[in-house]
Amino acid sequence: MLFRPGGHLHPPYSALIPLLHLICSSGGNAGMATAYAAKRLGVRATVFTMDGLPQPVLKKFHELGCQIYIGGPIWDICDKTARQHMAELQQKGENVHYIHPFDSPSVWSGHSTLIHEVREQLDGCKPGAIVTCVGGGGLLAGIALGLRAVGWDDIPIIAMETIGAHSYYEALKEGKPVKLDAVTSIAKTLGAQQVCQEVVHDAKRHTILSRLTDDKTAVHCTWLMLRDHQMLVEPACGATLSPIYQGKLKEYLGDGGDTPIVAVVCGGATVDISTLHGLLAQFEVRTELEESYQLLEFNTKAASNDHDDVTESTNYDVIAQS
């Protein structure tokens, strides 16, 4: 599994140092990458993001020196607001540059480098498939570009989306980008109403398996990732992980499901532990952690009934047993 800041520090953006102001619209991850890149380059950054980002996430943006605005409930509205703001700044003579979060050859090129890193980490061993999630399509386009660059273009890509943010699934049905009437999934970073043309074209030169999961499953898999790997990721990543945790790889890939699989776990910029806890409660996902707390409470009450005093060591023993 691979985590990375994205393609936003990749040329030609690294050649934009004379520019004083970078503007990006993002559900969180591309915006965070833009803020990081701007700080590295020593330029200003403004990000328009969506409603509902937790305060600790907003704090991360501010720590990177980024100005952030809440642009609307979905990415498409944020993007429109960001472009209007850029136009106003340009009219005032400010030197600004817009960074699209997914429909940009430079972003695709930056994301493509992860495939070179995967090949190096696997010592050239060819994986049976790449599993990723799709929002607007920037990451998917970069993965496809990277596979072609290293001669792995025969490797299938499993492209996961949540129901309610499934613009790529609909695009492949129609053979062209189509706009969803609304984004209803809680996986907001997958919430582009329409994917870029590039990933529709990629489906004609790669084996791309578009698959859907529901929000509850994505949230559950987000929890499983935290439990198994101590990494807090967002529901978009849970969508990526869902065919692995649900044992669906053989169903999707046939015999290819027995070979090593690479899951591109794309980000955690828009989540904190309280957000995950809220989502688990919203979808009534029962976790082992909840069961451990209940066991602890049950045993503590039982001990209280048997003994007037419940010692601290008793509590530690219960925790160890759970």
C-alpha angles and dihedrals in degrees: 000000000000132000122189140156093246138241097305097101092051124110134300086037090058086059092057096082093123088061111094102201134039119193126195137170113213147155086230115283101067089042092053090049090051092050090049093048092048091053091049091050094043096239134121123266134196120187127193109205138172133270119275105039110153117248093246088057092050087050090057090057092050091048088057089054093249125147109224133195130187100236102182146298097292135031096251091061091044090053093051091050092048092052091049090051091049091051090052091051092048090052087056090053097254117151104237136163126199118221113200111216095222117353098075131102090217091056091047090050091051093049091047091068090073089072090056088052092048091052090051094047091048092048090238094308108148115234120224093233145344116236119201141147128246129222111149092344104252096122093044092050090050092050091050091048091050093049090054091047094056096039095253096117091126091066111105120236120215106209111198127197135169120243106261093036096053101126093137093052089053092045092056091049090055097035092235139059111286128186120239115228089231142348108241102164121105088225090094095174088064090050105111107133090215133026125225121267092243095072092049087055090046090060088065094056101034137045100252117175109202110205135172135216132178129251095252092055091047091052092047092051089049088058092046090054090054092047096047103035105018090237121131111215134163131257091264087064090046087060089055091050096045099089089050097049092040093051094238100132094098090048090053099037107024110207089356088073089076094063128082112287126205116214115196103211099197109197157324101203095119103046139074131177094266090053091052091047089053092050092049089053093044092055094035092238109173112215135191088244091059089048090051091053091049091049090049091050092047094050093044091053090047091051090049090055093050097041133030090222126048108200125216090243090059090059091050090051091054091050090051092051093051 
